[in-house]
Amino acid sequence: MEACKCGEKWQELDKIIAAHRNRPQDLIEVLHKAQELIGYLPKKVQVAIAEGLGVSLSEVYSVVSFYAHFTTKPKGKYQISICKGTACYVKGSPQILERLEKELGIKAGDSTDDGRYSLEVVRCLGACGLGPVMTVNKRAYGLMKPEKAVAVLQQYQ
Amino acid sequence: MSTVTLTIDNVQVEVEAGTTILKAAEKAGIHIPTLCYLEGINEIGACRVCVVEVEGAKTLMASCVAPVAQGMVVRTNTPRVRAARRLNVELLLSNHPMECPTCIRNLNCELQSLAQSLGIRQVRFEGRKVDYPKDTSTPALVRDPQKCILCRRCVAVCEKVQGVKAIAPLERGFDTVIAPAFQEPLYEVACVECGQCTLVCPVGALYEKDYTNEVWAALADPDKFVVVQTAPATRVSIGQEFGLPPGSINTGQMVAALRRLGFDRVFDTDFAADLTIMEEGSEFIQRLTKGGVLPLLTSCSPGWIKFIEHFYPELLPNLSTCKSPQQMFGAVAKTFYAQKAGIDPAKMVVVSIMPCTAKKFECQRPEMRDSGYQDVDYVLTTRELARMIKEAGIDFTALPEEQYDDPLGESTGAAVIFGATGGVMEAALRTAYELITGKELPSLDFYEVRGLKGIKEAVVNIDGTQVRVAVAHSLGHARQLLERVKAGEQYHFIEIMCCPGGCIGGGGQPIPTNTEIRAQRIAGIYNADKNMPVRKSHENPSIQALYREFLGHPLSEKSHHLLHTHYTPRGKY
């Protein structure tokens, strides 16, 4: 099993699981709490949850892989989100995503090997008038263009 | 119980309240096509093939899940219904690989026959196809996600019947795939390789790994001496592949077919089943009288063995050390028989015809090489044997009945009932009773342990000792029984078979295999038992000779070396 960067958070996770022991109906709630705590849901964490709640690992992963919110990969130091909601889409966000994927050498949903950046697609950030919108660690950048987006990343090293 | 009257296609029908429209239509003699539906196991209304029109309802209803109501007026065959069914099946076909002529399920595929019966002559859409690779990681099963129509029957059977939960729907939308967690290969997860998923898959997305080419090659090799054994449950199922009624007994034709395929000797796993009873019965007597670990758990079923290794390792000391009949046969064939017949065991190829996919895994286990070679080389399911017979152009139903070869072909009624749930227990009791008491059993038939009830219990008086026995079939029921054992319930002897109904319902049996067909095969098994001149394993003359000439006595050193083994915990993840 892959190493998990959970460290001292493991005890905290045990407490969360203990509060929901043998309650399969609490699966989604526990997954939320675990991801909030650790940042992502590696196999080791999912096994612990399966064992504690009395569900199979296949069921746990079925839920984790169904919802885009859950991730099995650690997030980068800088989390980049590109909006692909309707307004941003028609104003060219696919080209921005494509450019950033090329620049970082990763696909949406992945993180760079050095752990610096992770890239994801989101649906509507509620700033359609500023589309296409990109956020980095929750700071928003509007009216983006591919080259402008690359320039923004220069600020995050 | 209150009843409801409704009208389906102008036929009035009265059914219990809560019945589905589908079941009510069945009662009225009206057939509604289904695809994802599996009675009692997968009733989720996902595929929308069974839709019907209900007067007053805005939308079409999935009849497999929609309950009836008083005065309901249902129409199952209107232009709107037909158009919807066609559209739904067309959409399933829109991303289905159209490889029908080369597909393992060609002519026995539910999607294919639906497309045919719904009159679909073209598919108007082209859907995005998935590019998930085939999973060929296990020795027993193949999973082909590209052919999968996501009906979830396999998931339901794995979860609800077997309680294994090795696979689940993963991802979403077009990317949805039925697979183990993290899309790991089946071999890496706690899958017991029972193959129940292959029985319920409506298409060619889950099927047995085919070893017919390897067997054809061995048969064509003049340097090889190819020996075949046939499991008890295959003789009451092979006929189904050739249009005979389920449960018909075709032992003689199967022997004749195997000879015509070119096997050098046609032997019977039933012989080894009798041998298993000698060893396991003696082991039981020893544990009972000398204070060993009880309850003794039977060990004939390789899916069950893998299950206990993954999920109940703490009960491994209870497991009989006996190998399964298939493996006992292989070990005896490559030692005793090779010696007796003057054949170099290195040139001997042992092939098994089994109702089982897990046997393919079992024969490759490292524990199963006590003859000095791999004891059993290839395992073919009943389905694979049927394909070989068809490929060879043999007219199965016209074959004369032929006899097995001696000496590994002689068997008793106690051996043939190994094919049905309760059979191993009954066979063991027939022998243990007589060995312990020295008296003849008043009646050979232990009806309490027969039949399709999930868990069966009986108390048998053996020489003053009240022996408590229990029998479970399907791993879901096995789990329930094992929990009772762990909670302190006292039993002396427990039989567990992995598949519903026992081996006659095994994952390698002809498709379809359902509850009704299982019952018919069980009836065939007990008829075969009744027709046998000898019905107790310890009275099999060839078994007696094997002990006299080679093994010495049950549980002898030689027996232990060749016929017994130990299993190991595997972990759940």
Contacts between the chains, C-beta under 8 A, distances in Angstrom:
chain1	res1	chain2	res2	distance
A	1	B	573	7.9
A	43	B	181	8.0
A	43	B	182	6.3
A	46	B	181	7.4
A	47	B	573	5.3
A	56	B	159	7.8
A	56	B	165	3.6
A	56	B	168	7.4
A	56	B	181	7.9
A	57	B	181	4.4
A	57	B	189	7.9
A	57	B	572	7.8
A	57	B	573	6.1
A	58	B	165	5.4
A	58	B	166	6.5
A	58	B	167	6.0
A	58	B	168	3.8
A	58	B	180	6.0
A	58	B	181	4.6
A	58	B	189	7.9
A	59	B	165	6.7
A	59	B	168	5.7
A	60	B	181	7.0
A	61	B	168	7.0
A	61	B	170	6.4
A	61	B	181	3.7
A	61	B	182	5.9
A	62	B	168	4.0
A	62	B	169	5.7
A	62	B	170	5.7
A	62	B	181	7.7
A	65	B	170	4.6
A	65	B	171	5.0
A	65	B	172	7.6
A	66	B	169	7.9
A	66	B	170	7.7
A	66	B	171	7.0
A	66	B	172	5.1
A	72	B	182	7.8
